[in-house]
């Protein structure tokens, strides 16, 4: 059964510089996620270092790279679960882990047991009150407000037709939509997703990728998503972080996923090809983004 992740704290009032409309000195919107020279060590080994990244409201960023390089660890650093070894990291103008429910998170998923009777809409509701099992929330919002918000977010992800069905009887793509709704129910400003397309067939990968892209750009949510294969999400991306060989590069997909950049990152010849249908093929590295053998590592 996939673990349901419930929020652990209530929203904090955003600072002026973290508000959605805040701007930097150049007049551009201030980043909601910022990394400067960030590095992380796990078990005495440096997974990556020198990571610089800005993510602004409404931007869709993918974290790519072969297995075992620390892609999921980057998400855990942003959540405050894993400390950075060096560098500066800010999430919504706070240190990682201090932004409360302003940050939504969806971990790597496993399928629900087919016999599980809890309804999809109840899974979504856990995003509101799952951290207070059976205890009324100390909110001024009424039960009606809660029901309206749950219905709103279920409709947003296109799950209204099956939200009252037992979650175990929903397809993989339907379950993933409901889990995304759970992560969105408290209106987060940042959404962190760890391989949300894993174990889905190609049509569902495309559909869920399009859903995440739409939520990101229309709802102005900053999305950081660990991805196994860049191709289903390529046309929705604003920015890419590619991690390999202990280092990382970030930029637009065209800037990062090209032969020169990946050759420099890997220190060995890498060639990036684009097929007629627009899919990327990376040749010459140990594992290309679309040819990972173990999707749950790193």
Kinemage of the C-alpha trace (Angstrom):
@kinemage 1
@onewidth
@group {chain A} dominant
@subgroup {mainchain}
@vectorlist {calphas} color= white
{ca unk a 1} P 0.000 0.000 0.000
{ca unk a 2} L 1.247 3.422 -0.855
{ca unk a 3} L 1.935 5.506 2.274
{ca unk a 4} L -0.390 8.479 2.516
{ca unk a 5} L 1.603 11.601 3.265
{ca unk a 6} L -0.279 14.043 5.425
{ca unk a 7} L 0.892 17.549 6.278
{ca unk a 8} L 2.598 17.953 9.618
{ca unk a 9} L 2.074 21.639 10.276
{ca unk a 10} L -0.259 24.481 9.500
{ca unk a 11} L 0.535 27.240 7.012
{ca unk a 12} L 2.781 30.054 8.143
{ca unk a 13} L 2.236 33.594 6.991
{ca unk a 14} L 4.538 34.233 4.022
{ca unk a 15} L 7.119 36.956 4.279
{ca unk a 16} L 6.891 39.884 1.922
{ca unk a 17} L 9.672 38.591 -0.302
{ca unk a 18} L 8.086 35.139 -0.547
{ca unk a 19} L 4.667 36.355 -1.606
{ca unk a 20} L 3.611 35.383 -5.100
{ca unk a 21} L 3.978 38.853 -6.484
{ca unk a 22} L 7.361 39.630 -4.917
{ca unk a 23} L 10.096 40.762 -7.291
{ca unk a 24} L 13.855 40.888 -7.154
{ca unk a 25} L 15.984 43.925 -7.808
{ca unk a 26} L 15.811 43.277 -11.561
{ca unk a 27} L 12.014 43.404 -11.556
{ca unk a 28} L 11.672 39.662 -12.237
{ca unk a 29} L 9.547 37.624 -9.812
{ca unk a 30} L 11.568 36.486 -6.815
{ca unk a 31} L 12.342 32.741 -6.844
{ca unk a 32} L 10.300 30.590 -4.488
{ca unk a 33} L 13.145 28.027 -4.452
{ca unk a 34} L 16.768 29.096 -4.521
{ca unk a 35} L 19.975 27.055 -4.286
{ca unk a 36} L 23.470 28.528 -4.341
{ca unk a 37} L 26.498 26.235 -4.346
{ca unk a 38} L 24.472 23.502 -2.685
{ca unk a 39} L 26.070 20.160 -1.902
{ca unk a 40} L 24.927 17.036 -0.089
{ca unk a 41} L 26.804 14.154 1.498
{ca unk a 42} L 25.256 10.801 2.403
{ca unk a 43} L 27.233 8.117 4.189
{ca unk a 44} L 30.437 10.097 3.819
{ca unk a 45} L 30.034 10.333 0.029
{ca unk a 46} L 29.303 13.540 -1.833
{ca unk a 47} L 26.310 12.848 -4.059
{ca unk a 48} L 26.383 16.237 -5.768
{ca unk a 49} L 27.837 19.670 -5.268
{ca unk a 50} L 27.859 23.129 -6.769
{ca unk a 51} L 24.120 23.135 -7.552
{ca unk a 52} L 22.681 26.551 -8.416
{ca unk a 53} L 18.967 26.803 -9.154
{ca unk a 54} L 16.137 29.318 -9.126
{ca unk a 55} L 12.510 28.184 -9.465
{ca unk a 56} L 9.787 30.822 -9.677
{ca unk a 57} L 6.030 30.593 -9.214
{ca unk a 58} L 4.413 28.798 -12.129
{ca unk a 59} L 7.635 27.138 -13.331
{ca unk a 60} L 7.939 23.415 -13.988
{ca unk a 61} L 11.407 22.011 -13.202
{ca unk a 62} L 12.530 18.411 -13.759
{ca unk a 63} L 15.373 16.702 -11.892
{ca unk a 64} L 17.040 14.215 -14.244
{ca unk a 65} L 20.041 11.892 -14.271
{ca unk a 66} L 21.030 8.230 -14.003
{ca unk a 67} L 20.257 6.072 -10.985
{ca unk a 68} L 22.012 6.558 -7.686
{ca unk a 69} L 23.139 10.149 -8.267
{ca unk a 70} L 20.846 11.727 -5.673
{ca unk a 71} L 17.803 12.983 -7.580
{ca unk a 72} L 15.357 12.036 -4.833
{ca unk a 73} L 17.829 13.325 -2.269
{ca unk a 74} L 17.505 16.794 -3.804
{ca unk a 75} L 13.776 16.707 -3.043
{ca unk a 76} L 14.514 15.555 0.513
{ca unk a 77} L 16.929 18.460 0.926
{ca unk a 78} L 14.195 20.890 -0.164
{ca unk a 79} L 11.860 19.271 2.383
{ca unk a 80} L 14.447 19.635 5.156
{ca unk a 81} L 14.670 15.856 5.642
{ca unk a 82} L 18.299 15.664 4.507
{ca unk a 83} L 20.629 18.532 5.482
{ca unk a 84} L 22.819 20.190 2.894
{ca unk a 85} L 26.553 19.779 3.443
{ca unk a 86} L 27.250 23.282 2.155
{ca unk a 87} L 25.722 26.139 0.223
{ca unk a 88} L 22.567 28.158 0.702
{ca unk a 89} L 19.037 26.791 0.189
{ca unk a 90} L 15.818 28.770 0.570
{ca unk a 91} L 12.261 27.524 0.078
{ca unk a 92} L 9.604 30.242 0.120
{ca unk a 93} L 12.166 32.567 1.707
{ca unk a 94} L 12.695 30.138 4.597
{ca unk a 95} L 15.086 27.374 5.446
{ca unk a 96} L 14.044 23.929 4.124
{ca unk a 97} L 11.344 22.339 6.268
{ca unk a 98} L 10.059 25.623 7.719
{ca unk a 99} L 7.385 26.498 5.146
{ca unk a 100} L 4.797 24.042 6.494
{ca unk a 101} L 1.849 23.207 4.278
{ca unk a 102} L 2.873 25.860 1.775
{ca unk a 103} L 4.912 22.961 0.349
{ca unk a 104} L 3.089 19.921 -1.066
{ca unk a 105} L 4.892 16.601 -1.454
{ca unk a 106} L 4.154 13.385 -3.300
{ca unk a 107} L 6.690 10.577 -2.658
{ca unk a 108} L 7.435 7.660 -4.924
{ca unk a 109} L 4.275 5.623 -5.135
{ca unk a 110} L 3.372 1.983 -4.813
{ca unk a 111} L 0.024 0.629 -5.882
{ca unk a 112} L -2.741 0.409 -3.288
{ca unk a 113} L -3.957 -3.042 -2.308
{ca unk a 114} L -6.863 -3.951 -4.620
{ca unk a 115} L -8.942 -4.891 -1.539
{ca unk a 116} L -8.451 -1.529 0.179
{ca unk a 117} L -11.925 -0.055 0.719
{ca unk a 118} L -11.023 3.536 1.608
{ca unk a 119} L -12.496 5.834 -1.020
{ca unk a 120} L -10.448 8.044 -3.267
{ca unk a 121} L -12.086 11.146 -1.821
{ca unk a 122} L -11.032 10.026 1.678
{ca unk a 123} L -7.433 9.779 0.475
{ca unk a 124} L -7.713 13.361 -0.752
{ca unk a 125} L -9.226 14.460 2.581
{ca unk a 126} L -6.167 13.111 4.401
{ca unk a 127} L -4.268 16.010 2.838
{ca unk a 128} L -6.376 18.303 5.034
{ca unk a 129} L -6.609 16.439 8.324
{ca unk a 130} L -4.566 13.231 8.053
{ca unk a 131} L -2.131 14.538 10.647
{ca unk a 132} L -4.944 14.764 13.226
{ca unk a 133} L -6.631 11.374 13.023
{ca unk a 134} L -10.160 11.762 14.375
{ca unk a 135} L -9.459 15.121 16.044
{ca unk a 136} L -11.366 18.162 14.746
{ca unk a 137} L -9.107 20.694 13.069
{ca unk a 138} L -8.692 23.978 14.950
{ca unk a 139} L -9.631 25.871 11.812
{ca unk a 140} L -12.240 28.588 11.421
{ca unk a 141} L -13.248 26.975 8.148
{ca unk a 142} L -16.429 24.970 8.382
{ca unk a 143} L -17.000 21.400 7.321
{ca unk a 144} L -18.754 22.839 4.299
{ca unk a 145} L -15.625 24.791 3.384
{ca unk a 146} L -13.595 21.605 3.629
{ca unk a 147} L -16.023 19.653 1.453
{ca unk a 148} L -16.009 22.411 -1.135
{ca unk a 149} L -12.217 22.507 -1.252
{ca unk a 150} L -11.968 18.730 -1.606
{ca unk a 151} L -14.539 18.764 -4.419
{ca unk a 152} L -12.681 21.641 -6.070
{ca unk a 153} L -9.310 19.911 -6.084
{ca unk a 154} L -10.810 16.573 -7.175
{ca unk a 155} L -12.350 18.362 -10.146
{ca unk a 156} L -9.053 20.170 -10.813
{ca unk a 157} L -7.250 16.853 -11.341
{ca unk a 158} L -10.143 15.375 -13.340
{ca unk a 159} L -11.019 12.688 -10.783
{ca unk a 160} L -14.687 13.506 -10.074
{ca unk a 161} L -15.992 10.439 -11.916
{ca unk a 162} L -14.198 7.939 -9.650
{ca unk a 163} L -13.386 9.829 -6.448
{ca unk a 164} L -16.052 7.914 -4.489
{ca unk a 165} L -14.783 4.553 -5.715
{ca unk a 166} L -12.567 2.453 -3.375
{ca unk a 167} L -8.996 3.519 -4.051
{ca unk a 168} L -7.901 -0.083 -4.570
{ca unk a 169} L -10.318 -0.386 -7.494
{ca unk a 170} L -8.906 2.668 -9.290
{ca unk a 171} L -6.334 2.310 -12.042
{ca unk a 172} L -2.751 3.437 -11.540
{ca unk a 173} L -3.365 6.689 -13.373
{ca unk a 174} L -6.558 7.350 -11.382
{ca unk a 175} L -4.766 6.693 -8.103
{ca unk a 176} L -2.003 9.088 -9.073
{ca unk a 177} L -4.477 11.857 -9.885
{ca unk a 178} L -6.098 11.410 -6.468
{ca unk a 179} L -2.711 11.534 -4.743
{ca unk a 180} L -1.861 14.727 -6.616
{ca unk a 181} L -5.181 16.135 -5.402
{ca unk a 182} L -4.187 15.176 -1.852
{ca unk a 183} L -0.920 17.081 -2.218
{ca unk a 184} L -2.764 20.137 -3.591
{ca unk a 185} L -5.676 20.316 -1.182
{ca unk a 186} L -4.044 22.883 1.118
{ca unk a 187} L -3.164 25.141 -1.802
{ca unk a 188} L 0.624 24.780 -1.652
{ca unk a 189} L 2.837 27.262 -3.452
{ca unk a 190} L 5.508 24.620 -4.101
{ca unk a 191} L 4.821 21.041 -5.210
{ca unk a 192} L 7.603 18.427 -4.916
{ca unk a 193} L 6.993 15.203 -6.845
{ca unk a 194} L 9.217 12.119 -6.705
{ca unk a 195} L 8.791 10.090 -9.909
{ca unk a 196} L 4.995 10.493 -10.157
{ca unk a 197} L 4.949 8.795 -13.583
{ca unk a 198} L 6.646 5.641 -12.346
{ca unk a 199} L 4.773 2.379 -13.059
{ca unk a 200} L 2.251 4.129 -15.322
{ca unk a 201} L 1.716 3.090 -18.924
{ca unk a 202} L 2.577 5.566 -21.689
{ca unk a 203} L -0.934 7.030 -22.139
{ca unk a 204} L -1.250 7.639 -18.400
{ca unk a 205} L 2.263 9.090 -18.255
{ca unk a 206} L 1.296 11.623 -20.911
{ca unk a 207} L -2.023 12.418 -19.249
{ca unk a 208} L -0.554 12.897 -15.750
{ca unk a 209} L 2.356 14.931 -17.160
{ca unk a 210} L -0.098 17.223 -18.946
{ca unk a 211} L -2.133 17.545 -15.724
{ca unk a 212} L 0.945 18.538 -13.703
{ca unk a 213} L 1.988 21.028 -16.370
{ca unk a 214} L -1.468 22.589 -16.412
{ca unk a 215} L -1.631 22.895 -12.623
{ca unk a 216} L 1.853 24.384 -12.557
{ca unk a 217} L 1.249 27.063 -15.175
{ca unk a 218} L -2.420 27.879 -14.560
{ca unk a 219} L -2.410 27.693 -10.754
{ca unk a 220} L 1.041 29.345 -10.474
{ca unk a 221} L 2.427 26.462 -8.422
{ca unk a 222} L 6.191 25.952 -8.590
{ca unk a 223} L 6.752 22.267 -9.435
{ca unk a 224} L 9.981 20.325 -8.912
{ca unk a 225} L 9.655 16.785 -10.221
{ca unk a 226} L 12.105 13.888 -10.186
{ca unk a 227} L 11.698 12.085 -13.496
{ca unk a 228} L 12.853 8.760 -14.869
{ca unk a 229} L 12.177 9.696 -18.481
{ca unk a 230} L 12.188 13.290 -19.702
{ca unk a 231} L 10.151 12.605 -22.828
{ca unk a 232} L 6.593 12.576 -21.371
{ca unk a 233} L 7.188 15.924 -19.657
{ca unk a 234} L 9.586 17.607 -22.092
{ca unk a 235} L 7.021 19.911 -23.724
{ca unk a 236} L 5.777 21.123 -20.323
{ca unk a 237} L 9.164 21.964 -18.801
{ca unk a 238} L 10.586 25.398 -18.089
{ca unk a 239} L 13.814 24.245 -16.443
{ca unk a 240} L 15.933 21.136 -15.940
{ca unk a 241} L 18.448 20.074 -13.293
{ca unk a 242} L 20.657 17.264 -14.605
{ca unk a 243} L 22.768 15.452 -11.996
{ca unk a 244} L 25.670 13.154 -12.844
{ca unk a 245} L 29.164 12.245 -11.655
{ca unk a 246} L 28.789 14.263 -8.447
{ca unk a 247} L 27.986 17.502 -10.270
{ca unk a 248} L 24.935 19.156 -11.741
{ca unk a 249} L 23.886 21.632 -14.391
{ca unk a 250} L 20.643 23.568 -14.600
{ca unk a 251} L 18.927 25.633 -17.260
{ca unk a 252} L 16.285 25.289 -19.928
{ca unk a 253} L 15.918 21.838 -21.530
{ca unk a 254} L 17.646 23.072 -24.697
{ca unk a 255} L 20.556 24.421 -22.645
{ca unk a 256} L 21.048 21.330 -20.502
{ca unk a 257} L 20.076 18.311 -22.579
{ca unk a 258} L 22.556 18.792 -25.386
{ca unk a 259} L 25.741 17.006 -26.385
{ca unk a 260} L 28.224 19.642 -25.233
{ca unk a 261} L 26.666 20.155 -21.785
{ca unk a 262} L 26.288 16.465 -20.947
{ca unk a 263} L 29.755 15.668 -22.320
{ca unk a 264} L 31.194 18.297 -19.991
{ca unk a 265} L 29.135 17.002 -17.043
{ca unk a 266} L 30.095 13.347 -17.546
{ca unk a 267} L 33.667 13.960 -18.672
{ca unk a 268} L 33.125 11.511 -21.534
{ca unk a 269} L 31.621 11.894 -25.030
{ca unk a 270} L 27.812 12.038 -24.925
{ca unk a 271} L 25.574 12.623 -27.924
{ca unk a 272} L 21.981 13.862 -27.704
{ca unk a 273} L 19.731 12.960 -30.622
{ca unk a 274} L 16.161 14.023 -31.318
{ca unk a 275} L 13.846 11.636 -33.151
{ca unk a 276} L 11.253 12.711 -35.713
{ca unk a 277} L 8.515 12.649 -33.077
{ca unk a 278} L 10.525 14.955 -30.794
{ca unk a 279} L 11.763 12.333 -28.312
{ca unk a 280} L 15.297 12.647 -26.942
{ca unk a 281} L 17.858 9.855 -27.111
{ca unk a 282} L 21.078 10.260 -25.125
{ca unk a 283} L 23.943 8.092 -26.386
{ca unk a 284} L 27.305 7.405 -24.797
{ca unk a 285} L 26.549 7.665 -21.067
{ca unk a 286} L 26.049 4.670 -18.731
{ca unk a 287} L 22.287 5.277 -18.527
{ca unk a 288} L 20.240 7.691 -20.561
{ca unk a 289} L 17.199 9.421 -19.023
{ca unk a 290} L 14.891 7.008 -20.833
{ca unk a 291} L 16.909 3.833 -20.132
{ca unk a 292} L 17.021 3.478 -16.343
{ca unk a 293} L 16.989 -0.065 -15.034
{ca unk a 294} L 15.920 0.671 -11.442
{ca unk a 295} L 13.485 3.562 -11.226
{ca unk a 296} L 13.518 3.721 -7.446
{ca unk a 297} L 17.223 4.263 -6.882
{ca unk a 298} L 18.648 7.738 -6.361
